[in-house]
Amino acid sequence: MLSQSRPMMVSADIDGLVSAAMLGSVAPNYEVVAFSVASAQWLVHPSLASVVPDDLFGVDLFSVQHDNVSNHIVQWGQRKLQVPEVLTALKEWDQLIDQAASERLMAVPSLWAKTQAGYEDATKADSAAYKYPFGTAQILLAMLEVTNNAPKFFDRTYLPWLVANCDGGVSTYAKYANNARIWWPVMAGAVGPGSLTEQVFRLVDTMRPHDFLDAVHRLERERQASGEARRLNDKWNLASVTREGLQNTLRWLTELTGWRDCVRGGLEGLEDWKILPLSGSAQIYYGGSTPSDKAFAANPHWVKVKDDPAKAAQLIGAAETALNANFYVGGQSGSRFNWVGPWETTPLENAGLW
């Protein structure tokens, strides 16, 4: 499969960038053609500005329409939500995923573990309390290794920490030991001793309190000494989610790792990529706290299940066409089902920082 030519759609965060670069380093014909950017828009290569390819490969993005590798919870599960039309829509969504998973590659740990977004309590082994807690990069590394497609880690100063910390993996391992210390050892054990996955796991498992911070500060000192623009913040998330920020981070990543530039047309060509609006999106809140009423008024595609069940059910059903869909469980903003649709074909006149 990795010998095929595939266009990749990628989330524009550090986990997506590291994962895409890693995959591109061992799949010579995989090219990044679209980024899902933080402002809920798409940054798309000019050759695809008028079409969404049928053979996209999602990296850190989940879609029932395309092969993908991602790390989020994507199914509702068995909980009997007391809103019939919404429960029916959620069950149909789960069935749609089951069907798609029988036909496509869906490298999603939550599907393997049958993780349920509907349950958040610790009494159920498959509840969201025990979800896969790390980024796409960690599970992708393990999968590439176990299939004899291991990437090269030429850099041993920053790259192991960078992969380990995707989606906050280092702090997650410390804060959520009851779950994280099950998933990561199992991944390492499945790949085997001496693997890169084992080395990255041991790096975090045996770290001293300031080891990761030492790497963060060392990289920042090197950056300041060279006079280069800041690429990562102190938590090693992207310092700037802009066209220039993506270029700078990916350029540094290729220089650090020796991995190839896997962006179609090369990184410098990002200047000519198109900023395209979403064809649709939704956030359906079903539990916990929610944003303010003012926020809901400003976002007509947001809905509370208890306030408008019919609209919630309709928006869940519309996720079938999404290029990224998942459940966000818990947190200060409440539990919700999110999705974003494909890109429209008319470029935005005012794209802000882009």
C-alpha positions in Angstrom: 0.0 0.0 0.0 2.8 2.4 0.8 4.2 2.1 -2.7 1.0 3.6 -4.1 0.6 7.3 -5.0 -1.7 8.9 -2.4 -2.7 12.5 -1.7 -2.8 13.2 2.1 -5.1 15.6 4.0 -3.5 16.6 7.3 -4.4 18.4 10.4 -2.4 21.6 10.8 -1.0 20.9 14.3 2.3 19.4 15.4 0.8 15.9 15.6 -0.5 16.1 12.1 2.8 17.6 10.7 5.0 15.1 12.4 2.8 12.2 11.5 2.6 13.2 7.8 6.3 13.8 7.6 7.0 10.4 9.2 4.6 8.6 6.8 6.0 10.5 3.8 9.5 9.4 4.8 8.6 5.7 4.2 5.9 6.2 1.5 7.7 7.9 -1.3 4.6 8.6 -3.4 2.4 10.0 -0.6 2.0 13.8 -0.9 0.4 16.4 1.4 -2.3 18.2 -0.7 -4.5 19.8 2.0 -4.3 21.1 5.5 -7.2 21.4 7.9 -6.3 24.7 9.5 -7.2 26.0 13.0 -9.5 28.7 11.6 -11.9 26.0 10.3 -10.8 26.3 6.7 -8.8 24.3 4.3 -5.4 25.2 2.8 -5.4 23.3 -0.5 -2.9 22.7 -3.4 -4.1 24.6 -6.5 -4.4 21.4 -8.5 -7.2 20.3 -6.2 -8.9 23.6 -5.5 -11.9 22.5 -7.6 -12.2 18.9 -6.5 -11.9 16.7 -3.5 -10.1 13.5 -4.5 -11.7 10.1 -3.9 -8.3 8.6 -2.8 -7.4 11.0 0.0 -5.5 9.6 2.9 -6.3 11.3 6.2 -3.5 11.9 8.7 -4.7 12.9 12.2 -8.2 13.2 10.6 -11.1 10.8 10.5 -13.6 10.3 7.7 -15.8 7.4 6.7 -15.2 8.4 3.1 -11.4 7.9 3.1 -8.6 5.7 4.5 -7.0 7.4 7.5 -4.9 7.2 10.7 -6.2 9.1 13.7 -6.3 9.1 17.4 -9.8 10.3 18.6 -12.9 8.5 19.7 -15.2 8.2 16.7 -18.2 6.0 17.9 -21.0 6.6 20.3 -21.5 3.1 21.6 -24.3 1.5 23.6 -25.5 4.2 25.9 -29.3 4.8 25.6 -29.5 8.5 25.2 -33.0 9.7 26.2 -33.6 11.6 23.0 -34.9 9.1 20.5 -34.2 11.0 17.2 -30.6 11.8 18.3 -30.0 8.2 19.6 -31.1 6.9 16.2 -28.8 9.3 14.4 -25.9 8.2 16.6 -26.6 4.5 16.0 -26.7 5.1 12.3 -23.4 6.9 12.5 -21.8 4.0 14.3 -23.2 1.6 11.7 -21.8 3.7 9.0 -18.3 3.5 10.6 -18.7 -0.3 11.0 -19.5 -0.6 7.3 -16.7 1.7 6.2 -14.2 -0.1 8.4 -14.9 -3.3 6.6 -14.0 -1.6 3.3 -11.3 0.9 4.1 -8.2 1.2 6.2 -9.1 2.9 9.4 -6.1 2.9 11.7 -7.9 4.2 14.8 -7.1 2.8 18.2 -10.6 3.7 19.5 -12.1 1.3 16.9 -9.8 -1.5 17.9 -10.6 -1.0 21.6 -14.3 -0.4 20.8 -14.2 2.8 22.9 -17.6 4.4 23.6 -18.0 8.1 23.7 -21.3 7.7 25.4 -19.8 6.3 28.6 -17.3 8.3 30.6 -17.2 6.4 33.9 -14.4 4.2 35.1 -16.5 1.1 35.6 -16.5 0.2 32.0 -13.3 -1.0 30.3 -14.4 0.4 27.0 -15.6 3.8 28.2 -14.1 7.1 27.2 -12.2 7.1 30.6 -9.9 4.6 29.0 -9.6 6.0 25.5 -6.3 6.0 23.6 -4.7 9.0 25.3 -1.9 9.9 22.9 -1.4 11.5 19.5 -1.5 10.0 16.0 2.3 10.1 15.8 2.9 7.5 18.5 0.5 4.9 17.1 1.6 5.6 13.5 5.2 4.9 14.5 4.2 1.6 16.1 2.2 0.5 13.1 5.0 1.4 10.6 7.5 -0.6 12.7 5.3 -3.6 13.1 4.7 -3.7 9.3 8.5 -3.5 8.6 8.2 0.1 7.4 10.1 1.8 10.2 11.2 5.4 9.6 14.8 6.5 10.3 15.5 8.4 13.5 18.8 10.1 12.5 18.3 12.8 15.2 18.3 11.5 18.8 18.3 14.8 20.6 14.9 16.2 19.7 13.0 13.8 17.4 12.2 11.1 20.1 10.9 13.8 22.4 8.9 15.4 19.6 7.2 12.2 18.7 6.6 11.3 22.4 5.0 14.7 23.1 2.6 14.9 20.1 -0.8 15.8 21.6 0.8 16.3 24.9 2.0 12.7 25.3 4.7 13.5 27.9 2.3 15.2 30.3 -0.5 12.8 29.6 1.8 9.9 30.7 2.4 11.6 34.0 -1.1 12.8 34.7 -3.2 9.9 33.5 -1.1 6.9 34.6 -4.1 4.6 35.1 -4.8 4.7 31.4 -1.6 6.0 29.6 0.6 3.4 31.3 -1.5 0.7 29.8 -1.6 1.9 26.2 2.1 2.9 25.7 3.6 -0.3 27.2 1.3 -2.4 25.1 2.2 -0.5 22.0 5.9 -1.0 22.8 5.4 -4.6 23.6 3.5 -5.3 20.4 6.4 -3.9 18.3 9.1 -5.5 20.4 12.3 -4.7 22.3 14.9 -2.7 20.5 12.2 -0.8 18.4 11.9 2.9 18.1 8.5 2.7 19.8 10.2 0.9 22.8 12.9 3.6 22.9 10.4 6.5 22.8 8.4 4.8 25.5 11.4 4.2 27.7 12.5 7.8 27.2 9.3 9.0 28.9 8.8 6.1 31.3 12.3 6.6 32.9 12.6 10.4 32.5 13.6 12.7 35.3 11.2 15.6 36.1 13.1 18.1 34.0 14.3 16.0 31.1 11.7 17.1 28.6 12.0 20.7 29.7 15.7 20.5 29.2 15.1 19.5 25.6 12.5 22.3 25.2 14.9 25.0 26.5 17.9 23.6 24.6 16.0 23.9 21.3 14.8 27.4 22.2 18.4 28.5 22.9 19.5 27.1 19.6 16.7 28.9 17.8 17.5 32.2 19.4 21.2 31.8 18.6 20.4 31.2 15.0 18.0 34.1 14.8 15.3 32.0 13.2 11.5 32.5 13.7 9.9 30.5 16.5 8.3 27.3 15.3 7.2 25.7 18.5 5.9 27.1 21.8 7.1 25.9 25.2 4.6 23.0 25.1 5.9 22.1 21.6 2.7 23.0 19.9 2.9 25.2 16.8 3.8 28.7 17.6 2.0 30.0 14.6 -0.7 28.3 12.6 -0.2 30.4 9.4 1.1 29.6 6.0 4.5 30.9 7.1 4.3 29.0 10.3 3.6 25.7 8.5 6.5 26.3 6.1 8.9 27.1 8.9 8.0 24.1 11.0 8.0 21.6 8.2 11.3 23.0 6.8 12.9 22.6 10.3 11.4 19.1 10.6 12.9 18.0 7.3 16.3 19.4 8.3 16.1 17.8 11.7 15.0 14.4 10.6 16.5 14.0 7.1 13.0 13.0 6.0 11.9 14.3 2.6 9.7 17.3 1.9 6.4 15.4 1.2 4.3 18.5 0.3 3.1 18.5 -3.2 5.2 21.0 -5.2 7.5 21.5 -2.3 7.2 23.7 0.8 8.0 26.9 -1.0 4.9 26.3 -3.2 2.6 26.8 -0.1 2.6 30.5 -1.1 0.3 29.6 -4.0 -2.1 27.3 -2.1 -5.7 28.3 -1.9 -7.6 29.1 1.3 -11.0 27.4 0.9 -14.0 27.5 3.2 -15.7 24.5 4.6 -18.8 23.1 2.8 -20.2 22.5 6.3 -19.4 21.8 9.9 -21.1 21.1 13.2 -20.6 20.8 17.0 -23.4 18.9 18.7 -23.2 19.2 22.5 -24.7 16.3 24.5 -23.2 16.5 28.0 -21.4 18.5 30.7 -20.9 22.3 30.5 -21.3 24.1 27.3 -20.2 27.4 25.8 -22.1 30.6 26.4 -25.5 31.4 24.7 -23.7 34.2 22.9 -21.3 31.7 21.4 -24.2 29.5 20.2 -25.9 32.6 18.7 -22.7 33.4 16.7 -22.3 29.8 15.5 -25.5 28.5 13.9 -23.8 25.1 13.3 -23.5 24.6 17.0 -26.5 23.0 18.8 -27.4 21.5 22.2 -29.1 18.2 22.0 -31.6 19.1 24.8 -32.5 22.4 23.1 -33.1 21.2 19.5 -33.0 17.4 19.1 -34.3 17.5 15.5 -31.4 19.8 14.4 -28.9 17.8 16.4 -30.0 14.6 14.7 -29.9 16.2 11.2 -26.3 17.5 11.8 -25.1 14.1 13.0 -26.5 12.5 9.9 -24.7 15.1 7.7 -21.3 14.0 9.1 -21.3 11.2 6.5 -19.6 13.6 4.0 -17.1 15.0 6.6 -13.4 14.9 6.1 -12.9 14.9 9.8 -15.3 13.8 12.5 -14.9 12.7 16.1 -16.2 12.9 19.7 -14.6 15.3 22.2 -15.3 13.9 25.7 -15.3 16.0 28.9 -13.3 19.1 29.5 -14.5 22.6 30.3 -16.4 23.0 27.1 -18.5 19.9 27.5 -18.8 16.7 25.6 -19.7 17.0 21.9 -19.6 15.5 18.4 -17.6 17.5 15.9 -17.2 17.4 12.2 -16.0 19.5 9.3 -16.9 19.0 5.7 -14.9 19.1 2.4 -13.6 22.3 1.0 -15.7 24.6 -1.2 -14.2 25.6 -4.6 -14.4 29.4 -4.2 -11.3 30.9 -2.5 -11.8 33.2 0.5 -11.3 36.9 -0.2 -10.3 37.7 3.3 -8.4 34.8 5.0 -7.0 36.8 7.9 -3.5 35.6 8.9 -3.4 33.5 5.7 
